[in-house]
Amino acid sequence: MPVSGEAGAGPDEHARTGLPDAGPEAAGPGPGAATVLHSLDGGVSWITLNRPEAMNAVTWDQRERIIALLADASADPGVRAVVLTATGRGFCAGADLRGAPAPARERVPGDVARTIRLGAQRLIAAVLDCEKPVIAAVNGTAAGIGAHLAFACDLVLAADTATFIEVFVRRGLVPDGGGAYLLPRLVGPQRAKELMFFGDALTAADAERLGLVNRTVPSGELEALAEEWAGRLAAGPTRALALTKQLVNASLDGDRATAFAAEAAAQEINMTTRDANEGVASFVERRSPEYRGC
């Protein structure tokens, strides 16, 4: 997949809070190495976690870089879709807490909640709030916040070797990073509790069966499928997709009257765009539409 070196700042860290069996820890890429790769190709922003020796356990610097890239994607008219993926055999094995700035004082009540709110929850919110459709191309293990990072995406593609693990219970922790918000909406409360209570590894095939994954493909086909889907999205009516994403994400949080009002307002806004008028005109003229993302 297309990538170019754009680094998250800071040295590699090794305090993985994801899987204990993530493999032997090797020396990291070192200061200045590209721990988050980024490129823009054909209107698609590719964001790639690049710490394969740590199964892409996400550091503070990487998190901030991903958040910034998603904000850039929202604001840049040249970006019309986003793919979030990773190198190596792990998509994201959890959080790497040693990447965070050292605390200036002893922890007091409220610090943990603030850390979660400003950290993991900001990351998940950045995906949910991105104004462009976001595809997760899950190449390997997605555990803890890594699983939630994938589930927050609009579409999820997975290699057949990928696994998803609600690892928090294995550490005696409450799920964070929006897990208790995302999972019941995707699979229902009973399935969500099963996944979170036991912390068992879920294969890509089972994740697809439950509705957590859109498509499962052999590992060698994942990149091509992500490129195909992203290309289709990038050729689509960008503002209409953004408004559709907003409507769907909000649909489970309000009543029918609120949802209907939001739908009508979104369509009102959308009909001011060139792409909406092009879509209608192309239908009337019996030709293929040419969307420009505006």
N, C-alpha and C positions, 0 to 999 in steps of 0.2 A: 504494500500500500504506500501511497506517496507520503514521504516524511522528509523534513529537513530539521537540522539541529536548532531548537530553541530551548534553552535550558531553564528549568526552575533553579533558582539560586541556591547555593549552599551545598555542603558536602553530603555524601551518602550517609544514611543512618541504618541501624540494624535492630532496633527493638520491635520486631514484628509482634503485633497483637492479633494476628490472624491465625494461621495454622501452625501447630507445633511441628508438623512433618513437612514443612515447606522446603526442606532440603538444606544442605550445609550452607552456611553463610559465607559468602566470598567477599573479598574486598570490593567496595563499591566503585562506581565509575569515577569518583573523585571530584574535587571542586571544578566547576565549569563544565562538567559533562552534561549531556542533554538528557535529563531525567524525565522531561516531557518533550516529545517531538511534536512538531506542528507544521502543517503545510496547507495551502489552499490550492485545490485542483478542480477546475471545472465548476466552480461555485460551491464546492464541498470543502468544509474545514475538517481536516483530519487531526484529531488529538490523540496522541499515543503515549501511554505510560511506558516508561523505558527504564525499569530497574529489574530486569529479569532474574538477577541473582537473588533478589529478595521477593520473588514472585509478585512484584509490583505492589508490595505493601506501601500505602501512600503516605508520604511525608507531609509536613506542614507546608513546605515550599511547593511541592507538587500540587497540593490542594489549592493553594492560592493561585497558582498558574492556571489550573483548569478553570477555576471560577472566572479569572480575568479573560481567558480565551472564549468562554461561553458568553460573557458580557460583550466582548468584541464582536462575536458572531451576530448577536442581536442587533447591534448598531450598524454593522457593515452591510450595505445593500449588495455587495459583491458576494456575500455568503448566503447561500440559500438552503443549505443542509449541513449537518454536523455528524461525523462518525467518531465515536469514542471507543478506543480499543487499546491493546497493549502488546508488548513483545514477550517472547518466551512462552513458558507453559502456564503462566498465571495471568489472569485478567487483573485481579487485585485481591491480595490475600488479607486485606484488613487495613488497619491504621498503623502507622509507624510513629509511635509517640515521641521518639527521640528527635524527630525532626522539628518539634515545637520549640519556641523560644523558652529558655529557662525561666521559671517563676522568680519574681523579684522578692517574694516573701513566703511565709508559711501559708498553706492553704486554709481558707476559712469557709464557713457555710455560704453557698451561693457560687463558689468558684467553679465547681464541676458543672452545674447547670449552665453557667455562662460559657464555659469552654465548649460544651456540646452545642449550644445555641450559635456561637460564633464560628464553630468549626464544622463538624459533620453535617449539622443541619443547613448551614450556608451552602455547603457543597451540593447537597441534594436539591435544595431550593434553586440553585443556579441552573441545574438541569431542567427542573420542572418549569422554571420561569423563562428559559431561553425562548426567544421569539422565532427561532428556526427549529424545524423537526430534528430530533437527535436520535441517532441509531447507535445502539450498543452492539459491537461485534465482539462477543465474549469468546476469547481464544483459549481460556483455561479456567483454573479455579477462581471463583468469585465468592469470597467469604466475608461475613460481617458487613462493614461499610462498603466493601467491594460488591457484594450482592445487591445492596440497596442502591448503589451507583448504577448498576445495570437496570434494576427494576424501575428506576426513576425515568429512564429513557422512554421515548415515545414508541420505539420499535426495538425488539431484542432479537438478534441473531446469535446463534451459538454453535461452536464446533461440537461435534458429537463426543469429544473427550472432555468437554467443560463440565464442571460441577458447581453447584450453588449450596452454600452452607450458612445457616443462621448460627454462627459460631458463639454468640454471646453467652448462651447458657453454659457452654463448656468452661467459661471463665467466671461463672457466677454473676453475670452482668445482665442488666436490662438492655434489650435491643435499643440502639440509638440510630441516628442518621435517618430518621423517618420510617424505620421499619414497621412499627406498629400502625403507622398511617398508610403506608403503601400496600403491605401484604393483604390485609383484609379486603381492600378495594380490588385487588387482583384475583384473589382465590377464595375469598370468604373468610369469616372468623374462625371456623373450625379448622380448616386447612392451615391458616396462618398460625394458630396456636400449636398445631402438630409440629410444624416446621420450627417454631421458636422454642417450644418446650423441650424437644429432643435434640435439636441441633444436628440431625443426621444429614449426611451429604446427599444432595438431590442431583441425579444425573440430568444431562441436558434433555434427554428424551422424556424423562418424567416431568421436568420443568415445562416442556412444551405441552405435554398432556394436561397439566394443571392450568395452562394459560399464562405462565410466566415468561415464556419464550414464544416468539412468532414462528421461527423456523430453526430447525437443527440440521446441519449439513456436515459432511466430512471436513476435517480440519483444512485440507488443501483447497476447499471450495469457499471457505468463509470470506476471504478477502474479496473474491470476485462477486459474491452475492452482496456484500456490503457496498461495493462500488456500484453495482447495478441498482440497488434500492436507493442509494444516495443520489445517483444520477437522475433517477425518475423524480425524486423529490425536488432536486435542484432545477428541473425543467418545469416544475409545476407552478401554480399561482401562490407565490410565497406568502402574501398577506392573508389569503384565504386559509392556508394551512396554519398560520399562526393563530388566527381567530378560532379555527376548529380545535386546535390544541387547547386553547384557553377554555373553550366551552366544555370539552370533554373532561379536562382536569377539574373543573369546578362543579361538574354535574352531580357528583355524589355528596357534595357538601351543602346543598340547598334543597328547597322544595321545588315542585313543578312550576309554580308561578314565577319563581326567581329564574329558573332555568329557561323558561319560555321567553321571559323578558330579555335575558342575556342573549339568547339566540337571535331575537329580532334586532336588538341593538348591534350585534356583530354583523348581521347581514346588511344593515343600514350603512355601517362603516365600510364594509367590504365593497359595496356597490359604488363607492367613490374611487376605487382603484382601476387602473388601466386593465389589469389582468381580468377582472370580473367582466368588464365591458367587452374585452377581446373574447372571452369564453362564450358569452351570449351571441356576439356577432358571428363567431366561427360556426356556432350551431345553426344559426339562421342561414348562413352562406354555405353550409355543408362542406366545411374544410377543417383541417386540423388547427387547433389554436396554437399561437406562438406566445407563450408567457414570458414576461421579462422581469418578474419579481417585484413589480411596483403597481 
